[in-house]
Amino acid sequence: MKAIVYRGPRQVAVEERPDPKIEQPGDAIVRITTTNICGSDLHMYEGRTSVEEGKILGHENMGIVEAVGPGISRIKVGDRVSVPFNIACGTCRNCIGGWTSFCLRTNPTEGMDGAAYGYANMGPYDGGQAEYLRVPYADFNLLELPPGTEHENDFTMLSDIFPTGWHGTELARMQPGDRVVVYGAGPVGLLAAHSAMIRGASQVFVVDKEKDRLDLAGKIGATAVDFSRGDPVEQVLDATGGRGADCGVEAVGYQAHDPSGDEHPELVLDNLVKSVRSTGGIGVVGVYVPEDPGAGSDAAKEGRIGFDYGTFFAKGQHMGTGQAPVMRYNRHLRDLIIGGRAQPSFLVSHELPLSEAVEGYDRFDKREAGWTKVLLRPSESA
């Protein structure tokens, strides 16, 4: 099969790899119909993680079941499915508690709970930016979708970024009528804003500096805040009569940078503490890592982010963090799509065959104007 393989900083290649096979009774093989380039993939692409050379990338996957192991009883060959990026056993303490993003059994990496496809430090699993993907514990993990091709671009968001955006609002303990501020208008941030709108926010602010992303935020009814034009905290406070937002979502992560391009991993956390009212909540779904050798300070290289904890404490705010347990939300979000209440595909800018993925990575990584979300079609040729 053809697959996208990591070959070093800012180097990926389309290569021939062996087709995956059933290795355990609970496995399924999925023929990938759509797989996405995620903003999180760019951390690896840029050489800011310990991902090993030769890894097949891709954790946002959907497709058709081609084969199942002898232990499978629910999923059938021919089913159209979404593949959560979390690889979960379904029976450990965290999975039973609904925290499939922190499965205790699927990741042999020392000190790391939770596994994923094609991702650094999250187990030995190949990703789905390929023609086929092996899915462990398939009866537990796979989400059935209506047959056919309807909502393909919406459903492909169910594997990660739509549940992750929703999770940000959950971690912030958002309530109907809240004013919500989202920092970062990348795909996750835009879907956090979309989630907040669906959940009944009275107003949603989206902070970024890229015009194409802010335009998309405006199209879904959010208030765009361009931080290249002035302090975003002041803009949010001015718009809320000095009170601040009721809660906020961090959708940027450890590579946050100022308008001049200098990295400040604490920048968004500081701004959220200032932008959110006292006793308000902050949900952090932007990626932070235990070690970042490419960081600009010794502390950040060790994963130590010196944000304004004193003000956070003084304001009595609360913060939730971590990767989304996709299965907690994906069924509900699927049905919101089917019912016409959610349309996460509004952010899709490019649909490419797998053969054009190298260019797709390059242009998405450069944040070129108009490149907001890239979908790959392994079954299509250039």
Phi, psi and omega in degrees: 000161174270143182209155176267122188239136177283129182236009180135174182307123181057033177225114168234159182217149172271117185230160172276129178229155177299143174298142176292154181233161172295120181251331180229156183302333182269008181281157166225153173251126181248128171279119187283126175262324176217134174223149189243154166270121183261152174304328178293331176298331183291332175301317178289314181305321182278359179080023183261017177223180179260023180302138184279145176297137181098355180290132170283124185272171171115108179240005177247095194227148170209161180173205184242134179290124181259330181203152178226152177282169183292345180269002183274132179234342184257310182281142182236152172303133182099347178293139171272129190220152166260140182252104176304143180292334174290133171257112190233143182282331179090352185231354178283173183302315182290320178296316179298327178280001179091006181258065181294343177285352179230041178305138184271354187246339193266350182241111179281357180297128183299130176080005183238124171258137180102136182234161180206164178279131169059042186222148182297136174064013183241038174100173187271019191275135174291152177271179186253013171280068190198175180282333181219156182217134171273130180245110175288158177047048191295324179301323180280317193276326190281141177253122179287144178237158175301143181294163179102207182235001181298142178062024182304314183288334174284313184296331182293344176280351184284344183285337185205288200290328177291309174300325180293317176299317177298318180300323177302319179289327176294313180299328178280355181058046179297143176237154176305139182091350180292150164269128187239135174245129179246122176265119181108117179252032167287185182305316181293316179298317178297323179280337169294318177296316177301317179297316180298321178296314179299324184278003172096025176298142176283331177202141179234122174262136176237121186256126177194183175233355182271122187299318183296323179288318179294327176297319177296320177301317178296325182294336178262011174094007179274162177265116182282136177237110184266107185282353173285348181258005180149169183304118181295329179297314179297322179296318179291317180296318178299321182285346182244021179065028180085355183283321186096168177288158178285331178199169183210161181234130175266111182235035181246299179100193193286352177259027178301142180217159182276175182302336179277352178100359179282136181281137175217092186298342180269354192301310184290321177299316177300314182295324178293317178303320180283330186277337184262139183294167176298142183069005178281171185247153178231126176252123184253106176243356168294146188284132169235150188233151179295332179220138179219083183302338181273004182290163184274349180232156180298321180295313181295330177297334178262012179078013181266112183252113186273068179279173188283071183294329181299314178291321176305314179293314183298330180273357178063033180279165175233153185223135172242146185222169168112165181292149185287135168279091192306321185292343177292336187238336197294327178295317179294319181290324174304315183287331173295323176294311181300322181279359178081009180274337181230140177219072184295347181289357179302338184267357182291128178249329185219139174235114189237150167291159181302329182296341180257014183294327180299313177295321179300316177299314184299313185284325176293320179295326179283357182054042179298147181303132178090352179263083185261326176204128185248124175254143178245139180245096182299334183275352181261147177255159182294000000 
